[in-house]
Amino acid sequence: MKHYKYDTRFKIAGDTDFFTKVYNAGLVFWHSAVVVSAFNVEGVSGSLSWRMFREDLQIGMRYHRLFPLYHILRYVFWIIPRVIVRNVIPARFRNQARVLLGKKRH
């Protein structure tokens, strides 16, 4: 954290920038069974916005020149459909569905 600073210019995607930066620097990630955070999917990054799209695009373009193509396709075929489905699920079940559907199957 001292060497790879968190860029506070990104109001929504700061964590994406940080983890992309350290991953591309070659730092090693490891899986831990310890829960380090719990959050609600109703926050600012849980809904679509042009600002989030733009921040993700700015971050991706730092690391790969073809990222804009990937980013647009990802939004059209993955992000937007997921948000639509999430919004169809009654609010009281959204977090439960995310936990259930997000679990890794071994």
N, CA, C and O atoms as CSV, one atom per row, in Angstrom:
chain,resi,resn,atom,element,x,y,z
A,1,MET,N,N,0.820,-1.191,0.000
A,1,MET,CA,C,0.000,0.000,0.000
A,1,MET,C,C,0.869,1.263,0.000
A,1,MET,O,O,0.462,2.296,-0.531
A,2,LYS,N,N,2.059,1.179,0.593
A,2,LYS,CA,C,2.929,2.343,0.594
A,2,LYS,C,C,3.527,2.587,-0.781
A,2,LYS,O,O,3.709,3.736,-1.182
A,3,HIS,N,N,3.830,1.530,-1.500
A,3,HIS,CA,C,4.472,1.653,-2.804
A,3,HIS,C,C,3.449,1.914,-3.921
A,3,HIS,O,O,3.691,2.737,-4.804
A,4,TYR,N,N,2.321,1.219,-3.881
A,4,TYR,CA,C,1.283,1.362,-4.906
A,4,TYR,C,C,0.112,2.107,-4.291
A,4,TYR,O,O,-0.724,1.521,-3.603
A,5,LYS,N,N,0.064,3.386,-4.546
A,5,LYS,CA,C,-0.925,4.262,-3.919
A,5,LYS,C,C,-2.319,4.053,-4.501
A,5,LYS,O,O,-2.481,3.720,-5.675
A,6,TYR,N,N,-3.301,4.255,-3.661
A,6,TYR,CA,C,-4.707,4.214,-4.050
A,6,TYR,C,C,-5.038,5.556,-4.683
A,6,TYR,O,O,-4.860,6.598,-4.053
A,7,ASP,N,N,-5.515,5.542,-5.915
A,7,ASP,CA,C,-5.794,6.774,-6.655
A,7,ASP,C,C,-7.191,7.281,-6.311
A,7,ASP,O,O,-8.189,6.722,-6.765
A,8,THR,N,N,-7.255,8.330,-5.515
A,8,THR,CA,C,-8.545,8.857,-5.057
A,8,THR,C,C,-9.278,9.674,-6.122
A,8,THR,O,O,-10.395,10.135,-5.887
A,9,ARG,N,N,-8.664,9.853,-7.282
A,9,ARG,CA,C,-9.383,10.530,-8.372
A,9,ARG,C,C,-10.538,9.665,-8.876
A,9,ARG,O,O,-11.513,10.178,-9.426
A,10,PHE,N,N,-10.419,8.349,-8.685
A,10,PHE,CA,C,-11.497,7.454,-9.088
A,10,PHE,C,C,-12.468,7.318,-7.916
A,10,PHE,O,O,-12.128,6.746,-6.880
A,11,LYS,N,N,-13.657,7.840,-8.086
A,11,LYS,CA,C,-14.641,7.845,-7.001
A,11,LYS,C,C,-15.418,6.540,-6.909
A,11,LYS,O,O,-15.973,6.220,-5.857
A,12,ILE,N,N,-15.463,5.779,-8.011
A,12,ILE,CA,C,-16.208,4.523,-8.025
A,12,ILE,C,C,-15.277,3.333,-8.214
A,12,ILE,O,O,-15.453,2.306,-7.559
A,13,ALA,N,N,-14.305,3.449,-9.083
A,13,ALA,CA,C,-13.471,2.312,-9.473
A,13,ALA,C,C,-12.049,2.384,-8.912
A,13,ALA,O,O,-11.123,1.835,-9.510
A,14,GLY,N,N,-11.871,3.039,-7.798
A,14,GLY,CA,C,-10.538,3.133,-7.201
A,14,GLY,C,C,-9.946,1.784,-6.855
A,14,GLY,O,O,-8.743,1.571,-7.009
A,15,ASP,N,N,-10.789,0.865,-6.386
A,15,ASP,CA,C,-10.291,-0.468,-6.054
A,15,ASP,C,C,-9.864,-1.222,-7.314
A,15,ASP,O,O,-8.874,-1.953,-7.298
A,16,THR,N,N,-10.610,-1.044,-8.400
A,16,THR,CA,C,-10.237,-1.676,-9.671
A,16,THR,C,C,-8.876,-1.171,-10.125
A,16,THR,O,O,-8.031,-1.955,-10.557
A,17,ASP,N,N,-8.662,0.134,-10.028
A,17,ASP,CA,C,-7.375,0.705,-10.406
A,17,ASP,C,C,-6.251,0.137,-9.551
A,17,ASP,O,O,-5.211,-0.262,-10.074
A,18,PHE,N,N,-6.456,0.101,-8.238
A,18,PHE,CA,C,-5.418,-0.384,-7.331
A,18,PHE,C,C,-5.049,-1.839,-7.626
A,18,PHE,O,O,-3.870,-2.162,-7.772
A,19,PHE,N,N,-6.053,-2.716,-7.713
A,19,PHE,CA,C,-5.759,-4.132,-7.925
A,19,PHE,C,C,-5.194,-4.404,-9.311
A,19,PHE,O,O,-4.368,-5.302,-9.471
A,20,THR,N,N,-5.620,-3.650,-10.310
A,20,THR,CA,C,-5.049,-3.800,-11.651
A,20,THR,C,C,-3.589,-3.366,-11.647
A,20,THR,O,O,-2.741,-4.008,-12.267
A,21,LYS,N,N,-3.306,-2.290,-10.955
A,21,LYS,CA,C,-1.942,-1.767,-10.856
A,21,LYS,C,C,-1.003,-2.789,-10.204
A,21,LYS,O,O,0.072,-3.071,-10.734
A,22,VAL,N,N,-1.399,-3.334,-9.074
A,22,VAL,CA,C,-0.511,-4.267,-8.377
A,22,VAL,C,C,-0.418,-5.606,-9.105
A,22,VAL,O,O,0.634,-6.245,-9.082
A,23,TYR,N,N,-1.494,-6.036,-9.745
A,23,TYR,CA,C,-1.449,-7.277,-10.526
A,23,TYR,C,C,-0.477,-7.140,-11.693
A,23,TYR,O,O,0.343,-8.025,-11.937
A,24,ASN,N,N,-0.577,-6.030,-12.406
A,24,ASN,CA,C,0.313,-5.804,-13.549
A,24,ASN,C,C,1.758,-5.564,-13.124
A,24,ASN,O,O,2.671,-5.696,-13.940
A,25,ALA,N,N,1.976,-5.216,-11.871
A,25,ALA,CA,C,3.335,-5.054,-11.361
A,25,ALA,C,C,3.932,-6.400,-10.956
A,25,ALA,O,O,5.103,-6.479,-10.583
A,26,GLY,N,N,3.117,-7.462,-11.033
A,26,GLY,CA,C,3.620,-8.798,-10.745
A,26,GLY,C,C,3.440,-9.267,-9.319
A,26,GLY,O,O,3.959,-10.321,-8.953
A,27,LEU,N,N,2.723,-8.520,-8.504
A,27,LEU,CA,C,2.483,-8.972,-7.136
A,27,LEU,C,C,1.626,-10.231,-7.159
A,27,LEU,O,O,0.774,-10.401,-8.031
A,28,VAL,N,N,1.858,-11.091,-6.208
A,28,VAL,CA,C,1.171,-12.380,-6.145
A,28,VAL,C,C,-0.066,-12.257,-5.261
A,28,VAL,O,O,-0.007,-11.697,-4.167
A,29,PHE,N,N,-1.178,-12.783,-5.744
A,29,PHE,CA,C,-2.414,-12.817,-4.977
A,29,PHE,C,C,-2.609,-14.240,-4.464
A,29,PHE,O,O,-2.188,-15.200,-5.109
A,30,TRP,N,N,-3.233,-14.370,-3.327
A,30,TRP,CA,C,-3.540,-15.691,-2.811
A,30,TRP,C,C,-4.942,-15.685,-2.234
A,30,TRP,O,O,-5.429,-14.657,-1.763
A,31,HIS,N,N,-5.586,-16.841,-2.274
A,31,HIS,CA,C,-6.948,-16.984,-1.779
A,31,HIS,C,C,-6.929,-17.222,-0.280
A,31,HIS,O,O,-6.118,-17.997,0.228
A,32,SER,N,N,-7.813,-16.561,0.409
A,32,SER,CA,C,-7.959,-16.748,1.843
A,32,SER,C,C,-9.421,-17.046,2.143
A,32,SER,O,O,-10.314,-16.420,1.572
A,33,ALA,N,N,-9.662,-17.976,3.017
A,33,ALA,CA,C,-11.038,-18.316,3.395
A,33,ALA,C,C,-11.606,-17.308,4.397
A,33,ALA,O,O,-12.775,-17.401,4.771
A,34,VAL,N,N,-10.799,-16.362,4.826
A,34,VAL,CA,C,-11.234,-15.362,5.790
A,34,VAL,C,C,-12.044,-14.276,5.082
A,34,VAL,O,O,-11.600,-13.725,4.075
A,35,VAL,N,N,-13.220,-13.973,5.604
A,35,VAL,CA,C,-14.053,-12.901,5.053
A,35,VAL,C,C,-13.443,-11.574,5.495
A,35,VAL,O,O,-13.280,-11.323,6.689
A,36,VAL,N,N,-13.109,-10.724,4.518
A,36,VAL,CA,C,-12.485,-9.441,4.858
A,36,VAL,C,C,-13.442,-8.264,4.694
A,36,VAL,O,O,-13.153,-7.159,5.154
A,37,SER,N,N,-14.577,-8.495,4.041
A,37,SER,CA,C,-15.564,-7.434,3.959
A,37,SER,C,C,-16.927,-8.023,3.643
A,37,SER,O,O,-17.039,-9.108,3.072
A,38,ALA,N,N,-17.939,-7.297,4.019
A,38,ALA,CA,C,-19.316,-7.625,3.680
A,38,ALA,C,C,-19.954,-6.317,3.234
A,38,ALA,O,O,-19.755,-5.279,3.864
A,39,PHE,N,N,-20.707,-6.366,2.164
A,39,PHE,CA,C,-21.287,-5.131,1.655
A,39,PHE,C,C,-22.615,-5.403,0.991
A,39,PHE,O,O,-22.953,-6.553,0.708
A,40,ASN,N,N,-23.353,-4.368,0.748
A,40,ASN,CA,C,-24.663,-4.428,0.134
A,40,ASN,C,C,-24.525,-4.078,-1.344
A,40,ASN,O,O,-23.771,-3.168,-1.689
A,41,VAL,N,N,-25.235,-4.782,-2.222
A,41,VAL,CA,C,-25.130,-4.521,-3.661
A,41,VAL,C,C,-25.928,-3.292,-4.097
A,41,VAL,O,O,-26.008,-3.007,-5.292
A,42,GLU,N,N,-26.509,-2.572,-3.165
A,42,GLU,CA,C,-27.307,-1.395,-3.495
A,42,GLU,C,C,-26.467,-0.115,-3.547
A,42,GLU,O,O,-27.025,0.970,-3.714
A,43,GLY,N,N,-25.154,-0.214,-3.410
A,43,GLY,CA,C,-24.288,0.962,-3.406
A,43,GLY,C,C,-24.094,1.560,-4.791
A,43,GLY,O,O,-24.703,1.111,-5.763
A,44,VAL,N,N,-23.249,2.567,-4.873
A,44,VAL,CA,C,-23.030,3.310,-6.115
A,44,VAL,C,C,-22.473,2.420,-7.221
A,44,VAL,O,O,-22.795,2.630,-8.390
A,45,SER,N,N,-21.651,1.437,-6.886
A,45,SER,CA,C,-21.103,0.568,-7.921
A,45,SER,C,C,-22.043,-0.587,-8.266
A,45,SER,O,O,-21.737,-1.400,-9.138
A,46,GLY,N,N,-23.180,-0.658,-7.588
A,46,GLY,CA,C,-24.151,-1.704,-7.864
A,46,GLY,C,C,-25.131,-1.364,-8.969
A,46,GLY,O,O,-25.933,-2.207,-9.369
A,47,SER,N,N,-25.074,-0.141,-9.464
A,47,SER,CA,C,-25.957,0.253,-10.551
A,47,SER,C,C,-25.111,0.821,-11.693
A,47,SER,O,O,-23.981,1.267,-11.492
A,48,LEU,N,N,-25.679,0.793,-12.869
A,48,LEU,CA,C,-24.943,1.282,-14.042
A,48,LEU,C,C,-24.892,2.798,-14.052
A,48,LEU,O,O,-25.859,3.472,-13.697
A,49,SER,N,N,-23.751,3.316,-14.462
A,49,SER,CA,C,-23.623,4.756,-14.632
A,49,SER,C,C,-22.529,5.032,-15.658
A,49,SER,O,O,-21.601,4.240,-15.823
A,50,TRP,N,N,-22.651,6.156,-16.339
A,50,TRP,CA,C,-21.618,6.533,-17.300
A,50,TRP,C,C,-20.305,6.809,-16.592
A,50,TRP,O,O,-19.233,6.551,-17.139
A,51,ARG,N,N,-20.386,7.336,-15.370
A,51,ARG,CA,C,-19.163,7.636,-14.623
A,51,ARG,C,C,-18.377,6.356,-14.315
A,51,ARG,O,O,-17.154,6.325,-14.453
A,52,MET,N,N,-19.092,5.297,-13.896
A,52,MET,CA,C,-18.428,4.030,-13.622
A,52,MET,C,C,-17.827,3.460,-14.914
A,52,MET,O,O,-16.693,2.982,-14.920
A,53,PHE,N,N,-18.599,3.516,-16.004
A,53,PHE,CA,C,-18.109,3.032,-17.292
A,53,PHE,C,C,-16.839,3.780,-17.689
A,53,PHE,O,O,-15.861,3.167,-18.118
A,54,ARG,N,N,-16.854,5.102,-17.546
A,54,ARG,CA,C,-15.723,5.940,-17.930
A,54,ARG,C,C,-14.494,5.664,-17.055
A,54,ARG,O,O,-13.377,5.585,-17.568
A,55,GLU,N,N,-14.693,5.519,-15.740
A,55,GLU,CA,C,-13.566,5.233,-14.860
A,55,GLU,C,C,-12.941,3.882,-15.196
A,55,GLU,O,O,-11.718,3.771,-15.272
A,56,ASP,N,N,-13.767,2.855,-15.399
A,56,ASP,CA,C,-13.239,1.538,-15.778
A,56,ASP,C,C,-12.478,1.622,-17.093
A,56,ASP,O,O,-11.428,0.996,-17.241
A,57,LEU,N,N,-12.992,2.382,-18.044
A,57,LEU,CA,C,-12.340,2.549,-19.342
A,57,LEU,C,C,-10.982,3.239,-19.191
A,57,LEU,O,O,-10.003,2.813,-19.802
A,58,GLN,N,N,-10.917,4.288,-18.391
A,58,GLN,CA,C,-9.649,4.992,-18.166
A,58,GLN,C,C,-8.607,4.066,-17.550
A,58,GLN,O,O,-7.437,4.092,-17.933
A,59,ILE,N,N,-9.034,3.258,-16.605
A,59,ILE,CA,C,-8.110,2.328,-15.949
A,59,ILE,C,C,-7.608,1.294,-16.944
A,59,ILE,O,O,-6.404,1.052,-17.036
A,60,GLY,N,N,-8.517,0.687,-17.685
A,60,GLY,CA,C,-8.141,-0.352,-18.640
A,60,GLY,C,C,-7.217,0.139,-19.727
A,60,GLY,O,O,-6.315,-0.587,-20.144
A,61,MET,N,N,-7.424,1.367,-20.200
A,61,MET,CA,C,-6.595,1.910,-21.287
A,61,MET,C,C,-5.157,2.140,-20.833
A,61,MET,O,O,-4.258,2.228,-21.671
A,62,ARG,N,N,-4.922,2.238,-19.536
A,62,ARG,CA,C,-3.549,2.380,-19.028
A,62,ARG,C,C,-2.730,1.118,-19.274
A,62,ARG,O,O,-1.504,1.181,-19.369
A,63,TYR,N,N,-3.398,-0.021,-19.377
A,63,TYR,CA,C,-2.701,-1.301,-19.400
A,63,TYR,C,C,-2.790,-2.059,-20.723
A,63,TYR,O,O,-1.975,-2.944,-20.984
A,64,HIS,N,N,-3.775,-1.718,-21.564
A,64,HIS,CA,C,-3.895,-2.430,-22.837
A,64,HIS,C,C,-4.658,-1.567,-23.837
A,64,HIS,O,O,-5.746,-1.076,-23.538
A,65,ARG,N,N,-4.090,-1.387,-25.009
A,65,ARG,CA,C,-4.697,-0.477,-25.996
A,65,ARG,C,C,-5.993,-1.010,-26.590
A,65,ARG,O,O,-6.797,-0.229,-27.099
A,66,LEU,N,N,-6.218,-2.335,-26.538
A,66,LEU,CA,C,-7.462,-2.904,-27.055
A,66,LEU,C,C,-8.552,-2.996,-25.986
A,66,LEU,O,O,-9.636,-3.518,-26.247
A,67,PHE,N,N,-8.273,-2.504,-24.815
A,67,PHE,CA,C,-9.236,-2.593,-23.725
A,67,PHE,C,C,-10.581,-1.951,-24.062
A,67,PHE,O,O,-11.606,-2.515,-23.680
A,68,PRO,N,N,-10.646,-0.811,-24.752
A,68,PRO,CA,C,-11.969,-0.235,-25.050
A,68,PRO,C,C,-12.904,-1.215,-25.765
A,68,PRO,O,O,-14.095,-1.264,-25.456
A,69,LEU,N,N,-12.392,-1.976,-26.691
A,69,LEU,CA,C,-13.228,-2.965,-27.394
A,69,LEU,C,C,-13.737,-4.015,-26.411
A,69,LEU,O,O,-14.930,-4.318,-26.378
A,70,TYR,N,N,-12.840,-4.559,-25.623
A,70,TYR,CA,C,-13.219,-5.553,-24.614
A,70,TYR,C,C,-14.247,-4.971,-23.644
A,70,TYR,O,O,-15.238,-5.624,-23.315
A,71,HIS,N,N,-14.008,-3.753,-23.196
A,71,HIS,CA,C,-14.857,-3.110,-22.191
A,71,HIS,C,C,-16.277,-2.919,-22.716
A,71,HIS,O,O,-17.245,-3.199,-22.009
A,72,ILE,N,N,-16.402,-2.448,-23.938
A,72,ILE,CA,C,-17.727,-2.245,-24.529
A,72,ILE,C,C,-18.455,-3.578,-24.670
A,72,ILE,O,O,-19.628,-3.683,-24.314
A,73,LEU,N,N,-17.765,-4.598,-25.189
A,73,LEU,CA,C,-18.395,-5.915,-25.343
A,73,LEU,C,C,-18.794,-6.504,-23.984
A,73,LEU,O,O,-19.852,-7.120,-23.854
A,74,ARG,N,N,-17.948,-6.313,-22.990
A,74,ARG,CA,C,-18.240,-6.810,-21.638
A,74,ARG,C,C,-19.491,-6.135,-21.082
A,74,ARG,O,O,-20.334,-6.798,-20.478
A,75,TYR,N,N,-19.617,-4.837,-21.277
A,75,TYR,CA,C,-20.803,-4.130,-20.793
A,75,TYR,C,C,-22.065,-4.597,-21.511
A,75,TYR,O,O,-23.091,-4.842,-20.877
A,76,VAL,N,N,-21.986,-4.721,-22.834
A,76,VAL,CA,C,-23.168,-5.092,-23.608
A,76,VAL,C,C,-23.622,-6.519,-23.310
A,76,VAL,O,O,-24.820,-6.770,-23.175
A,77,PHE,N,N,-22.687,-7.447,-23.208
A,77,PHE,CA,C,-23.053,-8.855,-23.081
A,77,PHE,C,C,-22.971,-9.433,-21.667
A,77,PHE,O,O,-23.437,-10.551,-21.447
A,78,TRP,N,N,-22.393,-8.707,-20.698
A,78,TRP,CA,C,-22.274,-9.252,-19.348
A,78,TRP,C,C,-22.806,-8.301,-18.282
A,78,TRP,O,O,-23.690,-8.677,-17.513
A,79,ILE,N,N,-22.291,-7.089,-18.223
A,79,ILE,CA,C,-22.651,-6.158,-17.146
A,79,ILE,C,C,-24.120,-5.730,-17.227
A,79,ILE,O,O,-24.859,-5.868,-16.252
A,80,ILE,N,N,-24.539,-5.217,-18.368
A,80,ILE,CA,C,-25.921,-4.737,-18.503
A,80,ILE,C,C,-26.932,-5.857,-18.260
A,80,ILE,O,O,-27.879,-5.651,-17.501
A,81,PRO,N,N,-26.769,-7.049,-18.879
A,81,PRO,CA,C,-27.729,-8.126,-18.571
A,81,PRO,C,C,-27.761,-8.501,-17.088
A,81,PRO,O,O,-28.835,-8.761,-16.547
A,82,ARG,N,N,-26.601,-8.533,-16.423
A,82,ARG,CA,C,-26.568,-8.856,-14.986
A,82,ARG,C,C,-27.324,-7.829,-14.169
A,82,ARG,O,O,-28.048,-8.189,-13.242
A,83,VAL,N,N,-27.171,-6.559,-14.496
A,83,VAL,CA,C,-27.862,-5.512,-13.747
A,83,VAL,C,C,-29.372,-5.602,-13.991
A,83,VAL,O,O,-30.163,-5.401,-13.069
A,84,ILE,N,N,-29.761,-5.898,-15.206
A,84,ILE,CA,C,-31.192,-6.043,-15.505
A,84,ILE,C,C,-31.785,-7.193,-14.690
A,84,ILE,O,O,-32.838,-7.044,-14.071
A,85,VAL,N,N,-31.103,-8.338,-14.695
A,85,VAL,CA,C,-31.587,-9.484,-13.914
A,85,VAL,C,C,-31.613,-9.139,-12.430
A,85,VAL,O,O,-32.581,-9.452,-11.737
A,86,ARG,N,N,-30.565,-8.502,-11.941
A,86,ARG,CA,C,-30.510,-8.114,-10.526
A,86,ARG,C,C,-31.680,-7.214,-10.156
A,86,ARG,O,O,-32.249,-7.350,-9.073
A,87,ASN,N,N,-32.044,-6.298,-11.047
A,87,ASN,CA,C,-33.138,-5.375,-10.753
A,87,ASN,C,C,-34.503,-6.037,-10.821
A,87,ASN,O,O,-35.466,-5.513,-10.261
A,88,VAL,N,N,-34.608,-7.171,-11.490
A,88,VAL,CA,C,-35.864,-7.912,-11.562
A,88,VAL,C,C,-36.112,-8.672,-10.256
A,88,VAL,O,O,-37.260,-8.872,-9.858
A,89,ILE,N,N,-35.037,-9.093,-9.596
A,89,ILE,CA,C,-35.140,-9.822,-8.330
A,89,ILE,C,C,-35.633,-8.854,-7.256
A,89,ILE,O,O,-35.110,-7.746,-7.147
A,90,PRO,N,N,-36.629,-9.250,-6.462
A,90,PRO,CA,C,-37.103,-8.368,-5.380
A,90,PRO,C,C,-35.944,-7.942,-4.470
A,90,PRO,O,O,-35.054,-8.743,-4.180
A,91,ALA,N,N,-35.956,-6.713,-4.033
A,91,ALA,CA,C,-34.856,-6.119,-3.269
A,91,ALA,C,C,-34.452,-6.957,-2.061
A,91,ALA,O,O,-33.264,-7.053,-1.756
A,92,ARG,N,N,-35.404,-7.558,-1.375
A,92,ARG,CA,C,-35.067,-8.307,-0.159
A,92,ARG,C,C,-34.291,-9.593,-0.453
A,92,ARG,O,O,-33.713,-10.180,0.461
A,93,PHE,N,N,-34.267,-10.043,-1.718
A,93,PHE,CA,C,-33.559,-11.267,-2.089
A,93,PHE,C,C,-32.258,-11.016,-2.854
A,93,PHE,O,O,-31.519,-11.962,-3.124
A,94,ARG,N,N,-31.965,-9.765,-3.209
A,94,ARG,CA,C,-30.805,-9.469,-4.060
A,94,ARG,C,C,-29.478,-9.903,-3.449
A,94,ARG,O,O,-28.680,-10.569,-4.109
A,95,ASN,N,N,-29.239,-9.536,-2.205
A,95,ASN,CA,C,-27.972,-9.920,-1.570
A,95,ASN,C,C,-27.861,-11.427,-1.422
A,95,ASN,O,O,-26.787,-11.996,-1.618
A,96,GLN,N,N,-28.962,-12.076,-1.077
A,96,GLN,CA,C,-28.957,-13.537,-0.940
A,96,GLN,C,C,-28.656,-14.192,-2.282
A,96,GLN,O,O,-27.880,-15.147,-2.346
A,97,ALA,N,N,-29.257,-13.693,-3.347
A,97,ALA,CA,C,-29.011,-14.248,-4.685
A,97,ALA,C,C,-27.564,-14.037,-5.091
A,97,ALA,O,O,-26.955,-14.916,-5.699
A,98,ARG,N,N,-27.015,-12.891,-4.764
A,98,ARG,CA,C,-25.620,-12.619,-5.125
A,98,ARG,C,C,-24.673,-13.572,-4.408
A,98,ARG,O,O,-23.725,-14.077,-5.009
A,99,VAL,N,N,-24.928,-13.817,-3.127
A,99,VAL,CA,C,-24.084,-14.747,-2.373
A,99,VAL,C,C,-24.225,-16.148,-2.955
A,99,VAL,O,O,-23.224,-16.829,-3.177
A,100,LEU,N,N,-25.443,-16.581,-3.201
A,100,LEU,CA,C,-25.685,-17.926,-3.715
A,100,LEU,C,C,-25.074,-18.119,-5.103
A,100,LEU,O,O,-24.409,-19.123,-5.357
A,101,LEU,N,N,-25.300,-17.160,-5.994
A,101,LEU,CA,C,-24.812,-17.288,-7.369
A,101,LEU,C,C,-23.330,-16.961,-7.498
A,101,LEU,O,O,-22.706,-17.343,-8.488
A,102,GLY,N,N,-22.752,-16.265,-6.525
A,102,GLY,CA,C,-21.362,-15.889,-6.595
A,102,GLY,C,C,-20.406,-16.897,-5.991
A,102,GLY,O,O,-19.190,-16.747,-6.105
A,103,LYS,N,N,-20.951,-17.935,-5.340
A,103,LYS,CA,C,-20.089,-18.926,-4.697
A,103,LYS,C,C,-19.331,-19.725,-5.753
A,103,LYS,O,O,-19.868,-20.103,-6.794
A,104,LYS,N,N,-18.077,-19.961,-5.442
A,104,LYS,CA,C,-17.236,-20.777,-6.325
A,104,LYS,C,C,-17.582,-22.235,-6.094
A,104,LYS,O,O,-17.719,-22.680,-4.954
A,105,ARG,N,N,-17.721,-22.965,-7.171
A,105,ARG,CA,C,-18.000,-24.404,-7.089
A,105,ARG,C,C,-16.696,-25.161,-7.273
A,105,ARG,O,O,-16.011,-24.972,-8.278
A,106,HIS,N,N,-16.347,-26.001,-6.335
A,106,HIS,CA,C,-15.103,-26.767,-6.423
A,106,HIS,C,C,-15.398,-28.183,-6.804
A,106,HIS,O,O,-14.480,-28.992,-6.931
